[in-house]
Amino acid sequence: MNGPAFFGYGSLVNVATHDYADPRPATLQGWRRIWRRTNLRDAAFLSVEPAAGCTLQGLTAHVPGADWALLDQREAAYQRVDVTDRIRRNGPVSSTAVYQVKPEHHSAGEHPILLSYLDVVVQGYLQVYGHRGAMHFFDTTDGWGGIGVR
């Protein structure tokens, strides 16, 4: 892989939502997905947090020209975290970041999960990993309780 990459664990697994180069299945060791309530909107965000013993399936892809600006804009509620040493994939691994909701945006209370967003994510997992991958998504995601689907 040339230049930096990102690890996608939600909508970025669905390659119909972006055209980043060289998307490849990968795993992220020691992290778990979580539905995160924020002070930014009424709907929950999908995020990640460290979790010993957990492995997430997702994909890596190149950041064009090592210019993070466009991806950072898409993921404005998130901070980039270097996870290079936690990525496993076929082929070489270059500097890799994952996006995590910024702590200053965390809030309490109930926020619905947007069904349209959940559908995009699950479709991505079905395309890349099949039925088992979609089930893996549900099994490795926390924060379902107290959040209604809308």
Backbone bond lengths (Angstrom), bond angles and torsions (degrees), N, CA, C in turn:
res aa  C-N    CA-C-N  psi(-1)  N-CA   C-N-CA  omega(-1)  CA-C   N-CA-C  phi
1 M - - - 1.449 - - 1.520 107.67 -
2 N 1.295 117.65 131.35 1.457 122.47 179.32 1.515 110.19 -97.45
3 G 1.322 116.83 133.98 1.454 120.95 178.10 1.509 112.02 70.96
4 P 1.334 115.83 179.62 1.464 120.04 -177.20 1.518 112.37 -70.21
5 A 1.332 113.93 161.81 1.457 121.04 -179.16 1.530 108.98 -137.78
6 F 1.329 115.21 166.20 1.455 120.65 171.21 1.519 107.96 -118.42
7 F 1.334 115.38 155.92 1.456 121.72 172.10 1.514 106.59 -105.43
8 G 1.329 116.66 118.63 1.456 122.47 177.15 1.511 110.41 -95.94
9 Y 1.333 116.32 134.82 1.461 121.99 -178.09 1.526 112.01 -128.91
10 G 1.330 117.47 -1.30 1.466 122.58 -178.48 1.515 109.10 -132.97
11 S 1.325 116.63 -118.27 1.470 120.12 -177.66 1.526 112.15 -64.17
12 L 1.338 118.04 -24.95 1.466 119.98 179.51 1.530 112.56 -71.10
13 V 1.336 118.13 -11.74 1.469 120.69 173.00 1.529 109.18 -72.16
14 N 1.309 116.77 -28.17 1.462 121.98 -179.98 1.531 108.15 -83.82
15 V 1.333 116.07 102.62 1.462 120.07 -175.22 1.531 112.85 -67.91
16 A 1.315 118.07 -8.52 1.467 120.31 173.41 1.527 111.19 -73.31
17 T 1.349 117.95 -11.68 1.472 121.06 -179.00 1.519 112.74 -95.56
18 H 1.334 117.63 -2.11 1.471 120.62 -179.24 1.518 109.59 -160.29
19 D 1.330 115.08 169.88 1.463 119.80 177.33 1.532 111.25 -128.47
20 Y 1.328 116.69 35.20 1.453 120.51 177.79 1.521 109.72 -68.84
21 A 1.340 115.86 142.52 1.460 122.49 -172.09 1.525 113.11 -73.34
22 D 1.305 114.26 147.14 1.456 124.23 171.36 1.531 113.87 58.22
23 P 1.351 117.68 49.15 1.467 118.00 176.52 1.527 109.63 -69.06
24 R 1.335 115.83 128.98 1.462 120.93 -178.74 1.522 110.33 -136.66
25 P 1.322 116.74 142.06 1.464 119.09 173.87 1.530 110.24 -56.49
26 A 1.310 115.01 141.69 1.464 121.30 -179.79 1.523 108.40 -154.79
27 T 1.321 115.67 167.15 1.459 120.16 173.82 1.517 109.26 -124.75
28 L 1.319 114.63 152.48 1.459 123.01 176.18 1.524 106.77 -117.84
29 Q 1.322 116.35 116.68 1.461 122.92 -176.81 1.527 110.28 -86.18
30 G 1.346 116.54 136.14 1.455 120.69 172.18 1.519 115.40 81.89
31 W 1.331 117.57 19.15 1.463 122.41 177.87 1.519 109.25 -133.72
32 R 1.340 115.62 156.45 1.456 123.42 179.77 1.520 108.38 -137.06
33 R 1.344 116.16 146.59 1.468 120.82 174.17 1.525 110.25 -77.77
34 I 1.344 115.98 152.82 1.465 121.02 175.76 1.529 109.03 -150.22
35 W 1.331 115.71 139.50 1.464 120.18 170.71 1.516 106.29 -77.74
36 R 1.318 116.40 121.17 1.455 122.02 -173.08 1.523 110.56 -111.58
37 R 1.320 115.95 125.79 1.460 121.56 173.20 1.525 107.50 -81.06
38 T 1.322 117.62 139.33 1.464 120.48 -178.59 1.526 110.56 -134.83
39 N 1.315 113.91 170.00 1.458 121.03 174.51 1.529 111.87 -91.04
40 L 1.324 117.46 11.28 1.459 122.00 -175.94 1.522 114.11 -93.34
41 R 1.329 116.10 -30.73 1.462 120.54 -178.48 1.522 109.42 -160.43
42 D 1.320 116.18 170.53 1.463 120.65 -178.42 1.521 113.49 -80.29
43 A 1.294 118.94 -11.96 1.466 122.55 -179.70 1.531 109.96 -100.49
44 A 1.332 115.98 148.63 1.461 121.56 -179.69 1.531 110.93 -72.07
45 F 1.318 115.21 149.51 1.460 123.02 173.13 1.524 107.99 -100.72
46 L 1.308 117.39 147.45 1.456 121.04 170.89 1.518 106.95 -89.20
47 S 1.320 116.50 129.21 1.454 121.37 -178.16 1.524 108.85 -137.28
48 V 1.317 115.99 -174.75 1.457 122.49 175.74 1.518 109.05 -132.78
49 E 1.336 114.15 158.49 1.459 120.48 174.61 1.524 107.45 -148.77
50 P 1.337 116.85 152.70 1.458 119.07 177.80 1.527 110.93 -59.53
51 A 1.324 116.28 140.55 1.464 122.35 179.27 1.525 108.44 -154.65
52 A 1.311 115.51 104.87 1.461 120.53 -179.61 1.523 110.58 -55.23
53 G 1.311 115.88 136.24 1.452 121.40 175.59 1.517 115.29 83.18
54 C 1.315 118.20 -4.94 1.465 121.07 -179.67 1.533 109.91 -99.10
55 T 1.308 116.12 145.59 1.461 122.54 176.20 1.513 108.46 -130.15
56 L 1.327 116.11 128.89 1.463 121.75 178.18 1.513 110.66 -102.18
57 Q 1.317 116.02 135.52 1.458 120.76 168.43 1.522 107.35 -86.39
58 G 1.300 116.16 146.51 1.459 122.43 177.74 1.502 108.64 -171.99
59 L 1.320 116.20 -148.63 1.461 119.16 174.44 1.507 110.28 -147.32
60 T 1.330 114.32 157.23 1.461 121.10 173.06 1.515 107.91 -110.90
61 A 1.318 115.90 153.23 1.466 121.98 175.30 1.526 108.31 -153.01
62 H 1.326 115.56 157.54 1.466 122.16 -179.62 1.518 111.90 -69.48
63 V 1.310 115.32 147.27 1.461 122.19 168.74 1.527 105.40 -95.78
64 P 1.346 118.02 113.27 1.466 121.13 -173.61 1.527 113.16 -55.16
65 G 1.318 115.05 125.79 1.459 121.06 176.68 1.518 113.38 60.48
66 A 1.326 117.86 20.00 1.465 123.06 -176.97 1.528 111.56 57.43
67 D 1.322 116.41 23.00 1.467 122.49 -179.03 1.525 109.01 -101.67
68 W 1.311 116.34 103.63 1.456 122.87 -175.41 1.523 113.19 -78.59
69 A 1.325 119.17 -7.66 1.473 122.37 -169.91 1.528 112.98 -53.78
70 L 1.313 118.37 -49.49 1.459 120.94 -176.74 1.541 111.64 -66.28
71 L 1.312 116.43 -42.88 1.462 120.11 179.01 1.532 110.57 -68.58
72 D 1.331 117.26 -39.91 1.468 120.52 176.32 1.525 110.94 -61.47
73 Q 1.309 116.90 -35.66 1.467 120.33 177.63 1.529 110.20 -66.66
74 R 1.326 116.40 -44.69 1.472 120.55 177.60 1.522 110.65 -59.83
75 E 1.311 117.13 -37.94 1.461 123.47 -175.55 1.532 110.82 -106.00
76 A 1.309 118.18 42.77 1.469 123.65 -171.77 1.525 114.26 -59.21
77 A 1.312 119.51 -28.25 1.469 121.95 -179.84 1.527 111.78 -80.34
78 Y 1.324 116.74 -3.90 1.456 122.46 -171.03 1.525 111.54 -112.64
79 Q 1.327 114.70 158.32 1.456 121.78 169.97 1.525 108.02 -111.47
80 R 1.317 115.74 149.39 1.467 120.44 176.18 1.513 109.48 -85.40
81 V 1.326 115.95 136.31 1.459 122.42 178.40 1.525 107.29 -126.05
82 D 1.324 116.59 128.95 1.468 120.93 179.04 1.525 109.45 -71.39
83 V 1.336 115.87 122.39 1.471 121.83 179.60 1.532 110.96 -127.83
84 T 1.309 115.99 22.73 1.468 121.18 -175.32 1.523 111.87 -49.73
85 D 1.325 117.09 -44.26 1.464 120.46 -176.44 1.522 113.10 -75.70
86 R 1.327 118.84 -4.07 1.466 123.25 -178.73 1.530 113.13 -108.20
87 I 1.333 117.10 -0.72 1.467 122.17 -176.63 1.522 110.50 -91.58
88 R 1.329 115.30 136.63 1.465 122.25 173.86 1.526 106.80 -128.08
89 R 1.327 116.24 131.47 1.462 121.76 178.43 1.512 109.03 -163.46
90 N 1.330 116.16 166.31 1.457 120.18 174.93 1.515 107.67 -75.27
91 G 1.303 116.44 131.47 1.451 120.96 -179.18 1.515 111.23 95.29
92 P 1.323 115.13 174.71 1.467 119.25 -177.64 1.529 111.60 -66.86
93 V 1.320 114.91 150.79 1.464 121.77 177.52 1.517 107.70 -113.07
94 S 1.329 116.06 125.27 1.455 119.90 175.51 1.520 108.46 -101.62
95 S 1.298 116.32 -175.83 1.463 121.62 178.39 1.533 109.03 -51.60
96 T 1.349 116.43 123.32 1.461 121.40 -173.97 1.525 110.06 -131.84
97 A 1.329 115.33 136.23 1.459 121.57 178.17 1.520 110.05 -120.36
98 V 1.323 115.43 154.89 1.461 122.60 172.67 1.525 106.25 -120.50
99 Y 1.321 116.17 149.87 1.464 121.17 177.44 1.527 109.60 -96.19
100 Q 1.349 115.10 131.63 1.456 123.27 -178.75 1.534 107.60 -130.67
101 V 1.345 117.13 135.35 1.463 119.96 179.01 1.525 109.04 -54.70
102 K 1.330 116.08 132.30 1.461 121.69 -179.63 1.528 109.97 -63.12
103 P 1.334 117.73 134.57 1.470 120.81 -177.89 1.530 114.10 -55.34
104 E 1.318 118.34 -32.99 1.470 119.84 -179.24 1.526 112.82 -67.03
105 H 1.321 117.50 -11.70 1.459 121.04 178.13 1.527 113.27 -95.10
106 H 1.333 118.37 -10.40 1.471 121.16 -179.11 1.525 110.24 -62.69
107 S 1.323 116.19 142.25 1.462 120.67 175.13 1.519 109.97 -147.99
108 A 1.313 114.73 167.81 1.458 121.00 178.03 1.526 108.98 -95.63
109 G 1.314 115.53 173.70 1.458 120.08 177.84 1.510 111.91 100.27
110 E 1.308 114.61 171.93 1.456 120.54 -178.04 1.523 111.12 -92.60
111 H 1.296 114.97 137.94 1.457 122.70 174.94 1.525 107.22 -137.36
112 P 1.301 118.02 134.57 1.466 118.90 -179.33 1.527 112.33 -72.77
113 I 1.303 114.83 155.55 1.462 121.81 169.92 1.518 105.92 -90.99
114 L 1.305 117.10 128.29 1.463 119.63 179.06 1.529 109.20 -73.14
115 L 1.305 116.09 120.78 1.456 121.41 -179.20 1.528 111.10 -59.40
116 S 1.322 117.29 -36.53 1.465 120.35 179.24 1.535 110.93 -63.29
117 Y 1.338 116.77 -38.88 1.461 120.65 178.08 1.531 110.38 -68.97
118 L 1.329 116.50 -46.57 1.462 120.93 178.92 1.528 110.35 -57.27
119 D 1.322 117.33 -40.00 1.464 121.57 178.71 1.531 111.20 -62.48
120 V 1.322 117.41 -43.35 1.472 121.43 178.64 1.528 110.10 -59.99
121 V 1.321 116.28 -44.70 1.466 120.76 -179.05 1.530 110.55 -64.44
122 V 1.316 117.00 -50.41 1.465 120.63 -177.19 1.529 110.45 -63.64
123 Q 1.324 118.04 -39.06 1.467 120.20 176.59 1.527 110.95 -59.73
124 G 1.324 116.87 -39.62 1.466 120.45 177.05 1.519 111.80 -61.88
125 Y 1.321 116.60 -45.28 1.469 119.79 179.22 1.525 111.38 -65.62
126 L 1.314 117.29 -38.18 1.468 119.72 176.83 1.527 110.69 -62.93
127 Q 1.329 117.69 -41.38 1.468 121.69 -179.04 1.524 111.59 -66.78
128 V 1.331 117.02 -42.56 1.463 120.88 -173.95 1.527 112.04 -85.74
129 Y 1.340 117.50 -40.87 1.463 121.49 -170.93 1.525 114.85 -119.95
130 G 1.332 118.07 -6.54 1.449 120.54 -178.55 1.524 111.92 77.42
131 H 1.331 115.45 -168.65 1.466 121.76 -176.61 1.529 112.21 -57.31
132 R 1.317 117.01 -41.46 1.474 120.42 -179.83 1.522 111.05 -62.97
133 G 1.326 117.00 -35.46 1.458 120.33 177.93 1.515 112.21 -67.11
134 A 1.339 116.18 -39.50 1.461 119.75 177.05 1.527 110.27 -63.84
135 M 1.319 117.14 -41.98 1.465 120.27 177.65 1.533 110.63 -64.75
136 H 1.327 116.45 -37.33 1.468 121.09 176.47 1.533 110.05 -59.95
137 F 1.325 116.75 -42.00 1.469 120.52 177.60 1.531 109.99 -55.00
138 F 1.315 117.51 -50.94 1.467 120.75 -178.38 1.530 111.48 -64.43
139 D 1.342 117.09 -39.76 1.457 121.39 -177.30 1.521 113.27 -70.11
140 T 1.325 118.04 -25.25 1.469 121.46 -175.75 1.526 111.96 -110.17
141 T 1.320 116.10 24.15 1.468 121.26 178.23 1.529 108.77 -123.43
142 D 1.326 116.44 126.07 1.460 122.75 177.19 1.528 110.25 -101.33
143 G 1.326 114.81 171.29 1.461 120.18 173.63 1.513 114.57 89.26
144 W 1.327 117.50 18.65 1.454 120.68 179.36 1.523 111.08 -74.07
145 G 1.317 117.68 -33.20 1.454 120.92 -176.33 1.521 112.14 -68.41
146 G 1.312 116.29 140.85 1.460 120.70 177.41 1.510 114.35 78.29
147 I 1.320 116.47 4.58 1.462 120.31 178.89 1.521 107.53 -121.94
148 G 1.292 116.54 123.20 1.459 120.63 177.32 1.514 111.34 -90.16
149 V 1.314 116.91 151.27 1.469 121.38 176.45 1.521 108.09 -88.81
150 R 1.323 115.06 132.95 1.453 119.49 -179.44 1.514 109.26 -129.63
